[in-house]
Amino acid sequence: MSQIEAVLSTPFPGYTRLTGDQKALACSAVMRYLFRVSKAKDLSDALQEVNPKFNSKPVRAQMVANGQLQSNVKLFAFASTTMRGLPPKAYGVDDRDGDIVQSILYRDEVLAKRLKTWAKKYQPLTPTKMNRLISDVVTDKDFIAFTKRFVLKKLMFVIRTTGSEPDDIGQDLMSWATYSIYRAYPELDSFAHAMNIAKRAVHNRGINLIMEHTTQSRQRLLKNSDGTFSGRNVPLQAILTPSFDGSPLTQCNNLVVNIAGKTVDGVSIGDVQNEADLKVSLRSIYRQLSPQYRRLMRLWAGEHDPDFSKLLKVDNDEAFEQMPRKEYLLACADFLEVTHGDARVFFHQLRDSLKDYAPKKT
């Protein structure tokens, strides 16, 4: 059976009894999610339309675990948008998956259009080139040092609690970094961009590990002033990583931190006191903005932008972390031809709207 069908049939044996049209709809939903053209809810809705007993959670788990789907089928599908008659075996893909991909690209106009748009900006990578890129990232001295620092400074409590070795935790973080690069493909501009994605994945996975050990029934963790953690029973809020426009923003909370004027290394526990209210506030603000100011808001949140990165001659999400706050904010305004006066007005409007969610200065 094909890799695409395997992620459906493994959790749902009833997949094999579906009609041809139902299978086509289910496979198309998987490919849309694989390329981040749809969200988890969209995937779930599509699967339940095929069969009410289907849901997206086990399918998504299978997609994360299926390395060949990420590293071969996805690369083949994107390459097929620009290279007609591309043999599946050239990408390590079996003929069944090749036929499914070609059928989806022919029938699914939404997915095909998005891939063709990306193909104008991003070069298709072969599995060999993709593996080389990921290898270069995870073996980079800076990335290894970053991961080790994160483990030893942030996750020692988790290590002591679970009896894990630091190297085991490090490998887990690197696995998520690898998956995140595959997940971002084809929207990869450079090695530096891939590195930034990997570092954010390490940070976010580490925070998730912390949260797994600070549930209401197992609250053991206290964040100390130096950024380390010790074991005490304290209530902790979940870390916020939503999107407020339908596109992924891995550090939406950066907007709150940036406007508050307090620089932090990523997202810290306690930055957001009420996740649900902040999501509502951000989305409400965003929907009222013009396209120009929506893009400005995304840039101020640190979302990667290829055109802005080209102007800066460095990935803008990296500049977001390294440049002085005021300099970065005004550079975003200049890029979008927003006057400094208008940018300051917008800045203060956002700050007033989000002040209740900003981290407290210490």
C-alpha positions in Angstrom: 0.0 0.0 0.0 1.1 3.6 -0.7 2.6 5.8 2.0 -0.3 8.3 1.6 -2.9 5.6 2.1 -1.0 4.0 4.9 -1.5 7.1 7.2 -5.2 6.6 6.6 -5.6 2.9 6.7 -3.4 2.3 9.8 -5.7 4.1 12.2 -8.8 3.5 10.2 -9.0 -0.1 8.7 -12.3 0.9 7.2 -10.4 3.0 4.7 -10.0 0.0 2.4 -13.7 -0.3 2.0 -14.2 3.3 0.8 -15.2 4.0 -2.8 -12.6 5.4 -5.2 -14.0 8.9 -4.9 -14.0 8.8 -1.1 -10.4 7.6 -1.1 -9.4 10.4 -3.5 -11.0 13.0 -1.2 -9.3 11.5 1.9 -5.8 11.4 0.1 -6.3 14.9 -1.1 -7.0 16.1 2.4 -3.8 14.5 3.6 -1.7 16.1 0.9 -3.2 19.6 1.7 -2.3 19.2 5.3 1.1 17.9 4.4 1.8 21.1 2.5 0.2 23.3 5.2 -2.5 24.4 2.7 -5.1 23.4 5.3 -5.2 23.2 9.1 -5.9 20.2 11.4 -9.6 21.2 11.6 -9.9 21.3 7.8 -8.3 17.8 7.7 -10.7 16.5 10.3 -13.7 18.0 8.6 -12.7 16.5 5.3 -12.1 13.0 6.8 -15.4 13.1 8.6 -17.2 14.0 5.4 -15.8 10.8 4.0 -16.6 8.8 7.1 -18.0 10.2 10.4 -15.8 7.8 12.4 -12.6 9.3 10.9 -10.8 12.1 12.7 -7.5 13.9 12.1 -5.6 13.3 15.3 -4.4 9.7 14.6 -3.8 10.5 11.0 -1.6 13.5 11.9 0.3 11.2 14.3 0.9 8.8 11.5 2.1 11.6 9.2 4.7 12.7 11.8 5.9 9.2 12.1 6.0 8.4 8.4 9.5 9.6 7.3 9.0 8.5 3.7 5.9 10.6 3.3 7.8 13.7 4.5 11.1 13.1 2.8 10.1 11.4 -0.4 6.4 11.8 -1.4 6.2 15.5 -0.4 9.4 16.3 -2.4 8.2 14.3 -5.4 4.8 16.1 -5.3 6.3 19.5 -5.3 8.9 18.6 -8.0 6.1 17.2 -10.2 4.5 20.7 -10.5 7.3 21.9 -12.6 8.7 18.6 -14.2 6.1 16.7 -16.2 6.6 13.0 -16.5 8.9 12.8 -13.5 9.5 9.2 -12.6 8.5 8.4 -9.0 11.4 6.1 -8.5 13.8 9.0 -9.0 12.5 10.3 -5.6 12.2 6.9 -3.9 8.5 6.9 -4.3 6.5 3.8 -5.4 4.3 3.8 -8.5 1.1 3.7 -6.4 2.0 6.9 -4.6 3.1 8.4 -7.9 -0.3 7.8 -9.4 -2.1 9.2 -6.4 0.0 12.3 -6.4 -0.6 12.9 -10.1 -4.3 12.4 -9.7 -4.4 14.8 -6.7 -2.5 17.5 -8.7 -5.0 17.1 -11.5 -8.2 17.1 -9.4 -7.3 19.4 -6.5 -7.1 22.9 -8.0 -6.5 24.6 -4.6 -3.4 22.5 -3.8 -2.1 22.6 -7.4 -2.4 26.4 -7.6 -0.6 26.8 -4.3 2.3 24.5 -5.4 2.6 26.3 -8.7 2.8 29.6 -6.9 5.6 28.3 -4.6 7.4 26.9 -7.6 7.9 30.4 -8.9 9.8 31.3 -5.7 11.4 28.1 -4.5 13.6 25.5 -6.2 12.5 21.9 -5.8 14.9 19.8 -3.8 15.8 16.1 -4.4 15.8 13.8 -1.3 19.6 13.9 -1.5 19.8 17.7 -1.4 17.2 17.9 1.4 19.0 15.3 3.5 22.2 17.3 3.0 20.5 20.5 4.1 19.1 18.9 7.2 22.4 17.2 8.0 24.2 20.5 7.6 21.8 22.1 10.1 21.7 19.4 12.8 25.5 18.9 12.7 26.3 22.6 12.7 28.4 23.5 15.8 26.1 26.5 16.6 23.0 24.4 16.5 24.5 21.7 18.6 25.7 24.2 21.2 22.2 25.9 21.2 20.5 22.6 21.8 22.9 21.6 24.6 22.5 24.9 26.3 18.7 24.6 26.1 18.8 21.1 27.6 21.2 21.8 30.4 19.6 25.2 31.4 15.9 24.6 30.8 15.3 20.9 31.0 17.3 19.5 33.8 14.2 19.1 35.9 12.6 17.0 33.2 15.8 14.9 33.0 15.8 14.3 36.7 12.1 13.5 36.8 12.0 11.1 33.9 15.4 9.5 34.5 16.4 10.4 30.9 19.9 11.1 29.8 20.6 14.6 28.4 21.6 13.0 25.1 18.2 11.3 24.8 16.4 14.6 25.3 18.8 16.3 22.8 18.0 13.6 20.2 14.3 14.1 20.8 14.7 17.9 20.2 16.8 17.3 17.1 14.1 14.9 15.7 11.5 17.7 16.0 13.9 20.1 14.4 14.3 17.7 11.5 10.5 17.3 11.2 9.9 21.0 11.3 12.3 21.6 8.4 10.5 19.0 6.3 7.2 20.5 7.4 8.2 24.0 6.2 9.3 22.7 2.8 9.1 24.1 0.1 9.1 27.5 1.9 12.9 27.4 2.6 14.9 30.4 1.5 18.3 29.5 2.8 20.5 27.6 5.2 20.0 30.4 7.7 16.2 30.1 7.4 16.3 26.3 7.9 18.6 26.9 11.0 16.1 29.4 12.4 13.3 26.9 11.9 15.3 24.2 13.7 16.1 26.4 16.7 12.5 27.4 17.1 11.4 23.8 16.9 13.9 22.9 19.7 12.6 25.7 21.8 8.9 24.9 21.2 9.4 21.1 21.8 11.3 21.9 25.0 8.5 24.1 26.2 6.0 21.3 25.5 8.2 18.8 27.5 8.1 21.3 30.4 4.3 21.6 30.1 3.9 17.9 30.0 5.4 17.8 33.5 3.5 20.7 34.9 -0.1 19.6 34.4 -2.8 20.4 37.0 -2.2 16.9 38.4 1.6 17.1 38.3 2.6 20.7 39.0 6.2 20.4 40.0 8.0 23.1 38.2 9.0 26.7 39.1 10.8 29.0 36.7 13.7 30.7 38.6 15.0 34.2 37.9 18.0 32.8 36.0 15.8 30.9 33.6 16.3 27.5 35.2 13.5 25.4 36.7 13.1 23.7 40.1 10.5 21.5 41.6 7.7 23.2 43.4 3.9 23.1 42.9 2.9 26.3 41.0 0.2 27.0 38.4 1.5 27.5 34.9 -0.2 28.8 31.8 0.2 27.1 28.4 2.6 28.6 26.0 0.9 30.5 23.2 1.7 29.6 19.6 -1.5 30.4 17.6 -2.0 32.2 14.3 -4.2 35.2 14.0 -4.6 35.2 10.3 -4.9 31.6 9.3 -1.2 31.3 8.4 1.3 29.7 10.9 3.0 32.1 13.3 5.2 30.0 15.6 5.9 32.9 17.8 2.7 35.0 17.8 3.6 35.9 21.4 6.7 37.7 20.1 4.4 40.6 19.2 3.3 41.1 22.8 6.9 40.8 24.0 8.3 43.1 21.4 5.7 45.9 21.9 6.1 45.6 25.7 9.7 46.5 25.2 11.1 43.5 27.2 13.5 41.4 25.2 13.5 37.7 26.1 15.1 34.6 24.7 12.0 33.1 22.9 8.8 32.7 24.8 8.9 32.5 28.6 6.4 31.0 31.0 4.1 33.7 32.3 4.4 35.9 29.1 0.7 35.3 28.5 -1.8 35.2 31.3 -4.9 34.3 29.3 -4.3 32.4 26.1 -7.9 32.4 24.9 -8.4 36.2 25.4 -5.2 37.0 23.7 -6.1 34.9 20.7 -9.5 36.7 20.4 -7.8 40.1 20.8 -5.2 39.5 18.1 -7.7 38.1 15.6 -10.1 41.0 16.3 -7.4 43.5 15.6 -6.0 41.7 12.6 -9.4 41.4 10.8 -9.9 45.2 10.9 -6.5 46.0 9.2 -5.7 46.7 5.6 -3.4 44.2 3.8 -0.5 46.6 4.3 -0.9 46.8 8.1 -1.7 43.0 8.4 1.7 42.4 6.8 3.3 44.9 9.2 1.8 43.2 12.1 3.1 39.8 10.9 6.6 41.3 10.5 6.5 42.8 13.9 5.6 39.3 15.2 8.7 38.0 13.6 7.1 36.0 10.8 9.6 35.1 8.1 9.2 37.2 4.9 11.4 36.3 1.9 11.2 39.8 0.3 12.0 41.6 3.5 14.8 39.2 4.2 16.3 39.9 0.8 16.2 43.6 1.6 17.9 43.1 4.9 20.4 40.6 3.4 19.6 38.4 6.4 16.6 36.3 7.3 14.2 38.8 8.9 13.1 36.3 11.6 16.8 36.2 12.6 17.0 40.0 12.4 13.9 40.1 14.6 15.9 38.4 17.4 19.2 40.3 16.9 18.4 43.9 15.9 17.5 46.6 18.4 13.8 46.6 18.9 13.1 50.1 17.6 15.4 49.7 14.6 13.6 46.5 13.6 10.2 47.9 13.9 11.0 51.0 11.8 12.8 48.9 9.2 9.5 46.9 8.8 7.6 50.2 8.4 10.1 51.4 5.8 9.9 48.2 3.9 6.1 48.5 3.6 6.3 52.3 2.9 4.5 53.1 6.1 5.7 56.5 7.5 7.4 56.5 10.9 4.6 58.7 12.2 1.9 56.3 11.1 3.9 53.3 12.4 4.2 55.0 15.8 0.5 55.6 15.9 -0.2 51.9 15.0 2.4 50.8 17.5 0.8 52.6 20.4 -2.7 51.4 19.3 -1.4 47.8 19.4 0.4 48.4 22.7 -2.7 49.8 24.3 -4.8 46.9 23.0 -2.4 44.2 24.2 -1.0 45.8 27.4 -2.9 43.4 29.6 -1.1 40.5 28.1 2.4 41.8 28.1 5.1 40.2 30.4 5.7 42.0 33.6 9.0 43.8 33.8 11.3 42.7 36.6 
